[in-house]
Every structure is written in C-alpha cells, then in structure tokens.
Amino acid sequence: MALEKELATFKDRLLSMKEHEGKFVLIHEEIVVDFFSTYEDAIKAGYQQFKLSPFLVKRVLSVEPMLYISRSILPIKVPLTR
C-alpha cells in the first residue's frame, strides 16, 4: 500500500510530535524530516529532497476531525449485455 511506512511512522510518533500541534510534518519512510507552518512549504521541501519518491505531508493534530461527505447521486442505468 502506498505510504504505508509513512502513515505508520506518523501514528507511532504522534504523541512525541505534540509540541508541533497544528504544523505540517514531512515524513519519508520511517524518518520525521521536519515541521512546517504551511502545507505548501512542506510539499515544496518534500519534492526538493525526495523528487518523485513517496513522502507524506500531514497536519499534526491530537484529534483528527471526522469528515462526512454526502451526495445525492441517482443510480446509473447500465445496459445489460449478453
């Protein structure tokens, strides 16, 4: 799975990153690289250092907000083929 190592690193080290609450963390594999004030700065640093290698930028929050997205979507009629 993509970013599996990075997400596990984020989860494992979340308590130790508490002092950086609200900032954006840059993680590459199992390494917490740095913290940034903006998402844009973190992404820019990630691409500068790791080019096209996978890296994670995620906001450090002790409680993650739950997002609920709903849409009114009508079912699509799919023609039966034989």
Phi, psi and omega per residue, in radians:
M1 nan 2.470 -3.131
A2 -1.141 2.386 3.090
L3 1.094 0.386 -3.142
E4 -1.040 -0.817 3.137
K5 -1.105 -0.774 -3.091
E6 -1.137 -0.747 3.125
L7 -1.155 -0.670 3.093
A8 -1.139 -0.699 3.098
T9 -1.089 -0.769 3.111
F10 -1.026 -0.851 -3.113
K11 -1.098 -0.775 -3.108
D12 -1.151 -0.553 -3.030
R13 -1.872 0.155 -3.069
L14 -1.011 -0.752 -3.139
L15 -1.104 -0.651 -3.136
S16 -1.307 -0.247 3.129
M17 -1.677 0.143 -3.053
K18 -0.968 -0.609 -3.126
E19 -1.175 -0.233 3.140
H20 -1.822 0.372 -3.121
E21 -0.858 2.259 3.107
G22 1.607 -0.281 3.117
K23 -1.532 2.998 3.135
F24 -1.857 2.258 -3.116
V25 -1.769 2.469 3.048
L26 -1.853 2.129 -3.111
I27 -2.198 2.305 3.050
H28 -2.192 2.067 -3.030
E29 0.933 -2.058 -3.140
E30 -1.775 0.268 -3.057
I31 -1.879 2.158 2.975
V32 -1.443 1.895 -2.994
V33 -1.363 -0.956 -3.076
D34 -2.963 3.017 3.113
F35 -2.089 2.537 -3.061
F36 -2.355 2.652 3.130
S37 -1.307 -0.524 -3.121
T38 -2.199 2.676 3.083
Y39 -1.068 -0.742 -3.117
E40 -1.045 -0.750 3.115
D41 -1.112 -0.690 -3.136
A42 -1.168 -0.758 3.119
I43 -1.104 -0.779 3.139
K44 -1.031 -0.797 3.119
A45 -1.115 -0.683 3.114
G46 -1.054 -0.820 3.131
Y47 -1.199 -0.614 3.110
Q48 -1.131 -0.722 -3.078
Q49 -1.471 -0.667 -2.961
F50 -2.008 0.001 3.132
K51 0.913 -2.059 -3.103
L52 -1.740 0.139 3.037
S53 -1.244 2.576 -3.119
P54 -1.100 2.411 3.004
F55 -2.613 2.782 -3.084
L56 -2.047 2.360 2.956
V57 -2.106 2.136 -3.077
K58 -2.531 2.492 3.118
R59 -1.323 2.362 3.134
V60 -1.461 1.933 3.109
L61 -2.379 2.299 -3.139
S62 -1.217 -0.514 3.064
V63 -2.212 2.013 -3.135
E64 -1.384 2.360 3.111
P65 -1.217 2.538 3.083
M66 -1.615 2.210 -3.135
L67 -1.801 2.323 3.115
Y68 -2.139 2.139 -3.136
I69 -2.108 2.188 3.087
S70 -2.213 2.591 3.107
R71 -2.426 2.545 3.000
S72 -1.608 1.779 -3.096
I73 -2.063 2.216 3.070
L74 -1.424 2.501 3.130
P75 -1.119 2.543 3.124
I76 -1.602 2.294 3.084
K77 -1.440 2.070 3.141
V78 -1.800 2.165 -3.139
P79 -1.169 2.444 3.083
L80 -1.340 2.337 3.094
T81 -2.003 2.521 3.141
R82 -2.136 nan nan
